[in-house]
Structures are given as structure tokens and as C-alpha cells.
């Protein structure tokens, strides 16, 4: 073994070796139970970020342990075409060249997008490999693959055939830049400073007026009513009368509606169904007309008359001039409020009435809700399980079409007479009138339509039944909480609808990794971090370790220190392995313990193994790596290796065989989290019959002696703290001298002062634990920690007093 461990080169070599030797491969095998993670595919919009690296680290740790346990593991790789997100990324790239997609035209733009995806799809797969994700890369899938497209088309046709897909004019979120509809989940809400304009609407049948307040004067041109609350005494006498809309002179009614906020501004609301979601609902309930004066490009349209073609800001200024000239501008004041922006391009969203395709959720969600409530699918932590249920209960009908140039085209065909036919492939003639000149819809499907199929479309649904029988349903998904509605719930209801079974049993919702300074990582703000940079500096194993140490159910700031701790752990493991292997001269591993430290380390390995298995079963990754760190750094290296190395150098055959066996066990426990350094060390062990990646997971042994070194370790704490050496004899004294290495004649510290200190600590702890308020109200782990301190103080006092 080399003197120093250098991950560069070593990690890439093992990643290539594992893949070339077929250790990642998943093929149908009736003799073995399967374990499947259909990894949620990242968008092909650019490089992966630290959140992706965390997600991969968690999932791969589970996969590697299951593989060692004998499961037929499938870790499914792939990437998502991401429709509008990818189009946005390519358009930004074009903008740097001073071009737009319109300059290129649809065909050339789509060709450019394909070039983009080939570049970034390859980069994503490279990043997957560099983090050590043991995926079956032969099965790489892309959501625009031909087979995947067929699956998406079949799903659309299936839902349409059940009557759950329909067309309807509704108010939607419209992005003027992309000129497409967006779902509520694609919209960000931010606070902005605006002006609230108070405008007088004259009564049509006499003197007087009613004053409304608006932040969008240009939309006055589309007003069709003024609404007041039915219980508002100020306006009750005006209900059913008419007012004159400024600028356009339109007579509109004053209506009563309970949705009006009496406390906001004047308590009177201009009703503009074509440009506001609440107004749209009010208008539909009252049978009001729906006028639209803002076009798809965000400018005023022909309905705006002489203001047509103006930007909204220009139209606002013209309307304000008119109001001033006619004495109908009452007041303007500063106003801070939230507005909706496109999550991708940050353009201000326009509420717009549009004919769109929708999927009804009424029936589709019922089996998924039943599965979640019965916990046939379990989200971890439980708070996210409750959120998953609530978000599915509250899910509105799903707007499934986008007016963009890139993605799955709707399988919708229209004849010259306007009839609609829905088929996977182009029909010979219109199903309604028989005309043959059919045109396919240019709209594309919402990309989350394809995400809903990921766990089984990757397996070749519906053609490949053998793969489906073997690998569906899967077992686990790991993701961030903002993906619950976008992916997880949709995969659940789609799997139940099409295959009658949930796609996975558990969903781990991990933390979001924020920038070191706080806030979400963002490439545009310069706070994004490419995981490859950390891997190049510290290694993949260290990066995996550090990310898992940060993992929790709470958002965390990225800590380079946690990754550096992983690097130090890999180096420590390398050094102790080198010591044992050089001192053991090719000894065959066998557990033949004859001394206290040997019985203790084997028991600690078994105890930690059971704890790691329990923690991984609970998806508590940060505590998993914490357990492995202390087992390796403290127990194995600092205590066991130091205590036993004298016997190793003396040629003790039992000590050598036991040391190699203990090292072998340690490597197996560490491998799922830190695969590269452990495989490299494993390759130096004598008589290896298999790679560590597929070596059998150990059977935990007796852990009765797991506390056997506690008196020695506590004696070391006392000695290092106070210079007082508690009485130790026999093996305990031998181990103490080998590890602590006290100077000759030391151990004469101030025992009386240490006894007094411990007595005070005992009194303090006993006081806290006798306080019922503390015991009942403090967190359980805090109370338990205090109990453990009290027990330790008493043991230390006994050791000194004895």
C-alpha cells in the first residue's frame, strides 16, 4: 500500500472497474429478491448541484448495503427533458449571442435543444459516476427516448378514454416571455413596491361615485363590474345600480359578493375576470362577461382600442393621464404586495383566460390518498407524510399542456372542421367526420406528465413485462420536499392507475443544502456549488460522508468542514489498514480473540453494525456516518490498533488473524458510505475471492463485551483531565499504558480536587433530574443525556475513590 491515500485516480479506476465487471448490472433473477430505486431524473438544464449529490449519496448508500445483503439491486439512472426549463436554459444561451428562438425558427431551435441535451445529458451521467452512484448505466433513460414517448402518449390516451382529460377555457398563469401557461407550482411569489391608485367610478343614473383601488390601471379597460361585500353598510344602497368605467365609458353593475375584503382600501373591488383569478371566480358565479385587454406577449391587445400595442407601463401612464384630466384620480399611495413571477425567467405572470387541456384529479387521486393514509407508501419524516396527503387532497385539476416548442407533443389531431381525435399515432381519418387532412396539436405535454411514469416507463412499460415483474414495484425514492407534489404524488397515482400498485414503499425527504452564507444555492447569484469541485479537492468518499453528515429533515448550510472530516476519516482508515496489513504479513482473516481489546473490538463492530442497520432502516443518515466515524477513528484506530500493535509486531498469529478479520468487518460496514477507499484497501487484503462491492454483508455477532473497555477509557478521561490515575490492573492497565502512554511516575494529580469537582457535578445532575418540570418538559434526548452524565460522574467518582 502507498504511504499516503490519494483519492484522485483511485476513485475513477474503481468506478470504471465496478461498471466494466458488471457489478452495477440489474437483470431479472427469480432466485433473488429485488431492491429498486428509480432515481428521480435531474433536469437536463445544466450541471448537477450539491442537492443532487446529497440525494445520490443517500440512495447509493442504501443500494450498496442491499447489494451486499444479496438483493438484486436496480439503481435506475436517467435524466428529464424538462420542457420549459430546458427551453429557458437554451434561450438564455441564445440571448448571450443576441438571438431569440424566434430568430432561429421552431425547427432549428428544436435541433439546438437536442444538441444541448446530448451535451448536458453526458455531463449528468459523468457526475453520477464521479459521486460513485452504482447505477445500471446500461439502462440509462431519457424522457424523450422513443419508447418513453410511446409510454407518455399511451398514458394520455388512457386518461382521455376514461373521460378525465378535457379542454376548457379557464384563467391560468401565463408567462409573456415563454408565451405558455404555467401551473401554480411553476410560479414564484415575491414582494414588490408598487403604487395603489384610487379611482372614482361615477354612478350611471345620477350624482355621486364609488371609489376603487387598483395597482394595475391599464386593466380598468377590461372592467365588467364593481363588487362590494353584502354586509358593508357603506355600499348596500348601491348594489344593483350601475357605474361608468373610466376611459372606456362602459356601464357595469355594482354587485354584492362575500369574497370582497371590506378592510382593504375602500372595500370596493373592480371586477376584471380576464386578468385576475379572484375576479374570474366572481365573474363566473355572477355570469359576467370576460374581456381581455392584454395579449399573449404582455402588451395591450386590440380590445384596448387606441392603447393597443403599448406596454402595460405605457398604458398605465395613459390611463392615469385620462383620470387626471377628468377629475377621477382621487389618490395614489405606496403599496407593498406579492406578485407572481415565472420561476424560470422571472417575468411577471399574467392571469389570462385560455383554452387549455386539463386532467381531472377527482378520481385519479382517490387510490393514492388511500395508499398514503394506509401507509402503503410512507414519507419520512412523518411531517412530510402529512404534507403529501394534504397536497394531494388540495390538488386542483392539472393543467397538462404547454405552448412551448420543446417536449412531448399532445397526441391530439384536428380535422379541417375542428373536430378533435385523440390517438397515440396519427389516425387515418377524423373519428367524427371522416376527413383525412389531420393536423397535430403544436402544444406539448406538461413535463410532469412524463415524470409520473418514471418508475415503470424506465422498465419498458407496457412492453417489457419481465422487467416489470422483476423490478416493479420498487422500494425507495430520495428527494427534496419541493418534489413531493411535482413527482412523488404523481408517480403514486399513476402507478396505481396503470399497474394497480404503488411504485415504491418509502420516500426519504432530505434537507435542502443552502449556500455557506445562507439561502438557496443559485448559479445566477454565484452561490451555486458544483459537487465535482468538492470531489476534486477532497474525493468522492469524503464528499459523500460530509453531505450525509449534513443530512437531516431540516435545511442546512453547506459545510466544507464536514467534507474535510470525511477526508481525514479516509486517511485514518488507510493508515490503520496499512499498519495492520504490514504487521500481519498476509495472515488469513479469522476471529481468534485472546485479549480484552480483541473481544471488545469485535463486540463493538457487531454493536455498531446493528445500530447502522437500525439507523439506515429509519433513514437517519447523519447518525449513520457519526457511528461509523467514532467506530473507526476512536475505537478501531485510537484504542484497538494502539493496544494490539505490539502483539502484531511480535508475530502473534492469533492477533494477526483477528486484526485482519476485524479490519475486514470494518471495511464492510464502511463500504456503503465510503465505497472507493474501502474497495482499494480490500484489494490489498490476502486471499480476496470477490470485490468488496459484492462481498456478503456480515452477520452481527455477540456484543456482550461492547462495554468492556469503558473503565479504561473513563480512566483515560480522568487522567487527561486531572492527572489522577484510577487504579487499573491486568489487561486494563496494559491497554491503558499502550494507548495513553503515561510518563513514568505520573498519575499523582490532585485526587481530592477531582473528587470535589465530581461531587458537585453529581449534585447538579441529581438536582436537575429531581426537577419534575425539567424531566417532563425537556426534550427526551436532553433528559437522557443528563442521566448518562450522572451515571458517568458516579463511575468516575467510584474509580478515583477506589
N, C-alpha and C positions, 0 to 999 in steps of 0.2 A: 504493500500500500504506500501511496505517496505520503510524504511528511505532512503536507497540508491538503485540506479538501478544497478544491476549486470547482464550483458547480458548472462554470462555463465549459461547454463541450461535453461534459459528463451527462448532463440532463438531456441535451439534444440527442446524444448517442442512444440513451435508453429509450427515449420516446420513439426513435426510429426502430430500435430493436424490438420493442414490445409490439409495435404495429406490424412490422415485417414478419414476425414469428406468429402472428395471428392471435395474440393474447387478448386483443380487444374484440375479436370477432364474436358475433352472436348468430347462431344458426339454430333452427328448430331441433330440439333434442328431447323426446318424450321421457327420457330417463332422468332428466333433471328439472327441478323447479326453477321457473324463470323469475328474474327480478329486473324490472324495466323502469328506466327514467327517460321519458321522451322530453329531452331538454327544450324548454321554450325557446324558439329560434330568435336570435337577435336580428334587428333590422339591418338590412344591407345599406345603411346610410353612412357608414364610416367605421372607424376602429372601435373595438370594444373599450369599455371603461372599467373602473375598479369595481363597480357594482356587478358587472358581468363576471369579473374574476372571482369575486366572493361567491356568487351563485354557483359557478363551476367548481370551486374548491369544496363547497359543502356537498354538492351532489356527487362529485368524484370520490370523496372520502367514503361515502356510503357505498357506492358502486364497488370500490376496491375491497372493502371489507366483505361485501356479499359475494364477490368473485372468489375470495379466499375461503369463504364458507361453503363453496361448492355450487352456488347458484349459477344458472345460465343467464348471465347479465347482459342486458342490452342498454347501452347509453347512447341514445339517438342524437346524432348531430344534424345541423342544418341551419338555414337562415331564411328570413322572411323578406318578400319583395317590398313590403311596407308602403305600397302605393303612393299616397300623397307625401309621406315623409321622404321617400327616395326622390320623388319628383322635385320636392323642395330643395333637397341637397344638390341635385343636379342643376337646378335653376340658379342657386347661389353660385355654383361653379361657373355657369354661363355668364352670370352678371359681372364676374371679375374680368371677363373678356368683352364686356359691353354688349352682350347679346341677351335675347329672351327666347323662350321656347317658340313664340310666335314667329320670330325671325327664321328659325330652323324649319318650322312646319311639323305636323304630327309625326310623319314617317321618320324623318331624320332625328327628331327628338327621341322617339322610342328607341331607335338604333343606338343613340348616345347613352340612354339609360341602361341598355343591355351591356354596353362596354363598361359602364360604371359598376354594375353588379358583378361582372366577371372579375374586376379588379378587387373590389372590397369583399366579395364572397371568398376569394382566395386568402385575403388578409385575415378574415374572421377565422377560417379553418387553421391558419398558421397560429393565431393566438390561442385557439383551443388547444392545439398540440403543445405549445410552449408552456401553458399552465399545467400540463400533464393530464389533461382530461382524457381518460381512457375510453374514448368513444369508438364505435364501429364505423370508421371513416369510409368503409366501402358503401355504407348505407346513407351517405350524405344526401340530404333532401333540400330542395328549394321549392318554395310555394308557387313558383311559376313553371316547375317541371311539367312536361306533357301529362304524365299520369296524375299529378296533383291537380292540374287544371280540370281534367275529366272528373275528378272527385268533387271539386268545387261546383262544377256545373250540375252534377247529379244531385248534390245537396240542395241547390237552388230549385231544381225541378221537383224534387221530392217535397219540399216545403210548399211550393206553389200548388202542387197537386192536392195537398191537404187543405188548401184554402187559407194558409197562414201568411202567404206573401200577396200583397195587394199594392195598388197605386192610389195615391191620394194627394190632394192639394192641402198642404199644412205649412205652418210657419216653421222655418228651420234656421239654423245658424249658417250664414253664408259668408264665405271668405272672398272678398272682392279681388284679392291678389291671385289666388288659385282658381277663382271662379268655380267653386264647388261647395256643396253642402258639407257640414261637419256635424258630428254628433256632439252632445254635451260634454263627452269625455275628451274631446279634442280641443276644448276651449279653456283658456286660462282667464281668470278674473283678477284684474289689478285695479288699484285705486288711482284715480287721476283727479287733477284740479280742473274744474270746469266752471261755467257760468250758468246760473239759473235765471231764466228770463221770464218775467211776469207779463202776461199779455191779456188785454181786455177783449172779450168776445161780446159784441153788442147783442142785446136782445132783438129778435126779429120783429116783434109786434109792439114796440114801444120804447120808452126811455129805459136807460139802465144797461148794465153789462154784468158779466160774470168773468172773474179773473182766474186764469190757469197759470201754472208754472211749467216750463219745459227747458231741457238742456239741448234740444235739437230743433231750433226754429224752422229749419228747412222742411221738417216733416209736417208742419202746420198745413201744407198744401194737400196732405192726404187725410186730414181730419174728417171724421164722419159723425161725431157726436161729442158731447161733453157729459161726463159721468160724475155723479155725486153719491155720497152714502145715503141710503134711505132714512137713516136716523139723524142726519145732520140738519138741525133746525135752521141753519143759515140758508139752506138751499131748497128746503122742502117745497116751497111755493113756486120754485122754478121748474120742477120736474114736469115733463111732457110739453114744456114750451120750447121754442126754437131760438137758436143764436146764429149769428153770421160769422163764418170762419174768415179771419183776416186774409188779405191778399187775393184769395180766390172767390170770395163772396158767396160761398156755399151755405145754404140754410141747413142746419143739422139739429137734431133733437137734444134736449137735456134728459138724460136717463138716470135711473137710480140703480145702484149695484153695490152689494155689500163688500166687494173686493177693493173698493176705493179706500185709501188711507186718509181718514179725516184729519190726522195730525200733520200730514206732510204738506208743506207750503200753504196754499189756500184751501186745501181739501177738495178742490175741483180738478178733474182729470180730463185732458184732451184725449179722445179715443182715436187711435190710429192703427187699425187692425193690420195693415200691411207692413208695419215697421216696429212692432213691439209685441212680445209674447203674451203679456197680460191683456193688452188691448185686443189681441187676436181672440183670446178666450172670451172676453166680454162681448166682442163683436159677434162671434158665432152664437153665443147664447141669446143675444138680442136681435139677431137677424140683420145686422148692419152690413152695408157694402164694404168691399175690401179694395181700397185704392192703393196703388204702389207708385211712388214718385222717384224712387232711387233704383237705378238699373243694376245689372249684374256686376258692372265694373266699379260700382260705388259712386258714380256720378248721377246727376239728376237726369231722369229719362223724359220721353216726350209728354208724359202725363203732367210734367212740371211746367208745361207751356213755355213762356219766354225764358225760363230758367234752365231749360233743357241743355245738357252738355256741361253745366257748371259743376265744379267740385262742391261737396256739401259745405265746406267752409265759405266758399264764394256765395253759395245760395243763402247761407245763414246771414251773411252781411247784407245781401239784397233784401231779405225779409225784414231784418232789423231796420233798414232804411225806410221801408214802407211803413212799418209800425210807428216809427218816429214821426214821419210826415203826416200820418193820420191820427196822431194822438192816442194810439192804442198800446204803446210801450209804457208800462207802469213802472217797472223797476228791473234792475239786474243786480245780482249778488254772487259772490264767490260760492262755489259749491264743490265739495269733495265727495266722490262716489266711485263705485266699482263699475268697470266696463268690461265687456268680453273681448278677448283678443284671440286670434288664431294661435294655437300653441306652437306652431312651427315658424310662421313668418311674422308674427306679432302684428298683423294687420287688424284693424278694428272690425269686429264681426258685425254684419248687417242682418238683423232679423228680416226674413224675406219669405213670402208665401210662394211655394213652388210645388210642382207636380213631381213627387218622388216615389221610389219604391220602398215599401215598409215590410217588416216581418212582425207579425203579431206575437207577443210574448205570453198571452193569456194561457194557452195550453202548453206551450213549449217549456215553460219554466216549472210546471207542476211536478213532474217526476224529479227534477233536480232539487227542488225545495224539499221534497220528501226524503231524498237521499241525504241531504245535508242535515235535516232535522233528526234523522235516524242515525247520523254519523257514519254512514257507509263511506262518505268522504269526510275527512277531518282536517280542518285548517289548524295550524299551530303558529302562534299561541291561540288560546281559546277566544281572545278578544277579536281576532281576525276571522274566526269561525262565525261569530255573531255578525260581523260586518258582511261576510259573504252571503249569509242568509238575508240580511236586511237589503243589501244592494240588489239581490235577485227579486225580492218581494217588491222593491220600488222600481224595477227596471221598466222603462216605458217601451212602447213598440220601437223596434230597432230600424233606424234609417239605414238601409243597406246599399244605397247607390251613391256613387261619387262622379262628379262631372270633370274627371281628370283624364289625362292621356295615357296613363300607365297603370296596368293591372289586369285583372280578370274581367273581360267584357261580359256584360249581362247576357245570359242565353235567351234573349228576347228578340223576336223577329216581328217586323211590322210590314203589312202589305200596303199597297197604294191607297186603299180605302181607310187605313188607320187601324185595322184590326191587329190584335196582339196574339202571337203564338209563342209559347214558352217550350223550348226543346233543347236538349244537350247539344245537338248538332243541327245545322240548317235543315229545316223541313223542305219537302219538295214543293209544298204549296201552303197557302194560308188555311188554317184549320177551319175558319169560319166561312170564307167566301170562295176559296179555291184559287185565288190569284197567285201567280208564280213569282212575281218580281218582289222578293222579300229583302228588307234592309235590316241589318243587325243594329241593335242599340249601341250608341257610342259611349254610354255610361259604363263605368266599371263598378265592380262589387267592392263594398267596404272591405278592407284588408282583414278585418277581424272575422269576416265570414270564413276566410281560409284558416285563420288561427283556430277556429272552433273545431276543425277537422284534424289538427296536427297529430294527436296520439294514434290515430288509426289511418289517416291518409298516408303517413310516412311508412306504414306497413303494407301499402298497396291496396287499401280498401277501395272498391269491394272485390277486386280481382284475386288478390293473394290470400286465399283462405288459410293456408298452412301457417304463414307468418302471423295472421290474425289469431288463430287458435293458440299459438305459442306465446305471443307477446302482448296480447290484449285480453283483459285489462292490464295496465301497468300498475306500478306501485307508488311512485313518488313524483312530486314536482317541487322544485325550489324556485322562489321568485320574490319580487318585492310587492308590497301591498297595493301599489297603484296598478298592478296587473290583474288583481282579483276579478274585477268587472270586465276587463278587456280580453282576458284569455281564459282564466281558470273556470269561471262560471259558464262560459260559452262552450268550453270543452266538455264540461259535465253534462249540460243539457243536450249537446249534440251526440255525445256517446250514448246516452240513454235513448235518444230518439232513434238513432240509426242502428245501434248494436245491442240495445237493451241492457247495457251495463255501464257503470261509471268507468271513466278512463284511468283512474288512479285512486288510491285509498287515502293518501296523506299529501298535504300541501304545506310545505315549510315557508312561512313568510319571514324573510330575513330583514335585517336592518338596511337602511339606506346609508351608504358611505358618503359622508359630506367632505368637503374640502378641509384641509387642516385649519383654515381660518374660519370655518363655519359656512353654512349654506351649501346648496346643492353644487356638485361639480358641474362646470359648464365650460365647454371648449371656447365659446364666444367670449366669455369673461376671463379666459386664461386660467381658470381654476380646475380644469379637467386634468385627469392623470391617466396616462396610458399604462396599463399593467406591465407592458413589455419593458418599460423603463425601470420599474422596480425589479423585474426578473433579471434584467441585465446587470443590475447593481448588486442584488442580494441573492438571486437564484429563485427558481420556481418554488422549491420546497419552503424556503423562508417566507416567500410572498403568500403562499397558501396558509402557512402557520399563522402569520401575522393577521391576515384577513379573518381567519377563523377565531383568533383571539379577540378580534373586534366584534365578531358576530353576536347579535342579541336580537331581542324583539324591539329595541329602541334604536333610533338613528344614532350614528356615531361619527365622530370626526376621524378622518384618516390619520393613522399614527405610524410614522416611519419607524418609531422605536419598537413597535410590536413586530414589524418585519425584521428589524435588526436582531431582536431577541430570537427569532426563528433561525437566522443565520448563525448566531452563537450556539444555538442548540445543535444544529447540524455539525458544526465544528467540534463541539464537545463529544457528540456521539462518534464522530470519525476518530477522534483521539483515543477514546476509551476502547473502541473496536481495534484500533491499531495496537494498543498496548496488549490486549488480550490475545490477539492472533499471533503477534510476535513472540509473546511469552509462552504460548501454548504449543507452538511448533507442530501444527497440523493435527492436534488432538481431535478425536471423533467426539461430537457432542453427546453427552449422556449426563443425566441428573444423578450425581452420586455425592450428595452433600454430607460433609462430616463435621462442619463447624457452624457456629451460630450465625455468622454473616451469610453463609450459603443457604441455610434453611430460611433465613429471613428474606433474602432477595428473591428466592423462588416463590415464597408466600406473597411478597409484595407484588411480584409480576402477576400472580393469579388474582390478587385482590384488585389491582388496577385494571386488569382485563375485564373483570366483571363490572367494575364501575364504568369503564369505557363503553362496554356493550349496553349498559343501562342508559348512559347519557346519550349515546347515539340513537337508542330507541326512543328517547324523548327529544331528539334533535337539538340537544344542548351542546353546540359545537365549541363554544368558548371554554366551557368546563372540561370538555374532552381534551383539548390541547393543554389546558392547565394541568390536568392529571398526568398527561404524558411528559410534560416538561419536568415536573417535580420527580416523577419516577426516574427519568433519565439523568437529569442534572444532579439532583440531590441524592437520591437513593443509590442508583447504579454507579454513577461516576464518583461522587464525593465520599460515599460510605463503603459500598461493597467493593469497588475496584481498589480503593486505597487499603482496605482491610485484607484483601485476598492476594494482592500482587506479590507479596513476599513469598507466599507458598507457590505461586506460579513460577517465579524466577528460580525457586529451589527445585523445580521439576516434579512437584506433587501431581501425579497422574489424575487423581480424583478431582483436585482443584481445577486442573486444566480442562478436563472433560465437562465439569459442571459450569465453568466460566463460559465455554463456547456454547453450551446448551442455553445458559441464561441470556447470552448475547443474541442467540437465535430467536428466543422468545421476545426479547425487547424489539428486535427488528420487525418481527411480525406485527406487534402492536403499533409500532410507529408507521409502518408502510402506508396504510390508507391515507394518512395526513401528509406524510413526507416521503413520497414514493421513490424519488431518484437517489438520494443519498443512501437510503436503506437497501435498495437493489444493488448499488455499487459495492457496499460493504458485504452484502450477501454473496456476491460473486467471488469474494475472497475467502469465504468460509470453506473448510475442507469437505470434499465429497458431496457437493451440491447436485442433487438429481433434477432439480427444476428451478425455474426462475422464482423469485420471491413473489412476483405479482400473482402467481397461481399456486403458491405454496399453501398447504392446508392451514386454515385458521386454527390456533391451538385450542385444546380443551383445558379450561382453567382447572388448576389443581387445588390442593389443600392450602388454605390461607390462615391456618391456625397460628402460625408463627409471624404473622404480618406485624405484630406489635412487639416482637422480641427485642428489638434494638432501642425501644423507647427509653429505658433507663440510661443507656449510654448516650443517646442523642440529647436527652434532657440534662445529663451531666455536662455535656459539652457546652450547652447553652449557659448553664450556671457558671462554668469555668471561664468562658469567654467574656461573660458579663461582669463577674466579680472577682475572678481569680481563685475562687473557692472550689476545691475538687472534692465532690462527694465520694464516699467510699465505694470503690468498684473492685471486683476480684475476678480471677479466672479469665474466661473468654471476654467478658465485658471489659476488663481492664486492658487486655491485649488489643481489642478493637479500638478502644479509646486512645491508647498510645499510638496506634498505627495511623489513625485518622487525624486526631487533634495535635499530636506531636508536642506534648507539653515539654517545656525546658526542664532540665534536671533541677530538682529542688523546688519547682513551682507548685502551686496549689495551696499556698498559705495565705490566701486572701482573707479579708475581714468577714468571717463567718457570722459574727454577731450582727453586723450591719446588714448583711444579706438576709438573715433571719427576720430582723425587724422590718425590712422592706417587704418581704413576702407576707408577713403577718398583716401589714397594712393593706396590701393588695387583696388578701383573703377577706379582711373585714369589709373593704369596699365592695367586692363582688357579692359577698353574702348580703350586704345591705341592699344592693340593687335587686337581687333575686328574692329578697323577702318583701319587696315592694310590689303589692298586688297590681297597682296601676301600671308599673313597668312591664310586668310579666304578661298582663292581659292585652296591653295596647302596643307594645313594641313589636316590630316585625319578628316573626318566628326565628329567622336566622340570626338576628341580633341577640335574642334571648339565649339561643342555643350556644352561640359563641361565648357569651358570658359564663354559661355553665361549664364549657370546656376550659375556659381560663381558670375558673375556680378550682376545678379538678387538677389542672396542671400546677397551679400555685401550691396546692396541698401536697402533691407528689414531690415537688422541688423542696418544700419545707421538710418533708419526711426524709428526703435524701440527704440534706445538709445536717439535720438534727441527728440522723442515724450515724 
